[in-house]
Amino acid sequence: MAEKLIQLRIDEDIKNKSDEIFAKQGLTTQGAIKVFLTQVGNTGYSPFDNLFRPKN
């Protein structure tokens, strides 16, 4: 399986808070993002479906 590197910038405080929350669940932030993207890719659904209206 080929892999693709994704980089993003996020506020340091948000990253630190996320790290703490995910650590309590036995995850890293990177691992949580990977789970999120895998779930979206495998199901074809996003938790953001129907949350935003498409612009015409």
C-alpha positions as CSV (number, residue, x, y, z in Angstrom):
1,M,0.0,0.0,0.0
2,A,1.4,3.4,-1.0
3,E,1.3,6.1,1.6
4,K,1.0,9.8,1.3
5,L,2.4,12.4,3.7
6,I,0.0,15.0,4.9
7,Q,1.2,18.1,6.7
8,L,-0.9,20.8,8.4
9,R,-0.4,23.8,10.6
10,I,-2.4,24.1,13.8
11,D,-2.4,26.4,16.7
12,E,0.1,25.1,19.3
13,D,-2.5,25.3,22.2
14,I,-5.1,23.4,20.2
15,K,-2.5,20.7,19.3
16,N,-1.5,20.3,23.0
17,K,-5.1,20.0,24.2
18,S,-5.8,17.5,21.5
19,D,-2.7,15.5,22.4
20,E,-3.9,15.3,26.0
21,I,-7.4,14.2,25.1
22,F,-6.3,11.5,22.6
23,A,-3.6,10.2,25.0
24,K,-6.4,9.5,27.5
25,Q,-7.9,7.3,24.8
26,G,-4.6,5.6,24.0
27,L,-4.2,7.5,20.8
28,T,-1.8,10.1,19.4
29,T,-3.2,13.0,17.5
30,Q,-1.7,11.7,14.3
31,G,-3.3,8.3,15.0
32,A,-6.7,9.9,15.6
33,I,-6.4,11.8,12.3
34,K,-5.5,8.6,10.5
35,V,-8.5,6.8,12.0
36,F,-10.8,9.7,11.0
37,L,-9.5,9.7,7.4
38,T,-9.6,5.9,7.1
39,Q,-13.3,5.9,8.3
40,V,-14.3,8.5,5.9
41,G,-12.5,6.8,3.0
42,N,-13.9,3.4,3.9
43,T,-17.5,4.4,4.4
44,G,-17.8,7.3,2.0
45,Y,-19.4,9.4,4.7
46,S,-18.1,12.4,6.6
47,P,-19.2,13.6,10.0
48,F,-19.6,17.0,8.2
49,D,-22.2,15.6,5.8
50,N,-25.3,17.8,5.9
51,L,-23.5,20.2,8.3
52,F,-22.6,22.8,5.6
53,R,-24.7,23.8,2.7
54,P,-23.0,23.7,-0.7
55,K,-22.6,27.1,-2.3
56,N,-24.4,27.6,-5.6
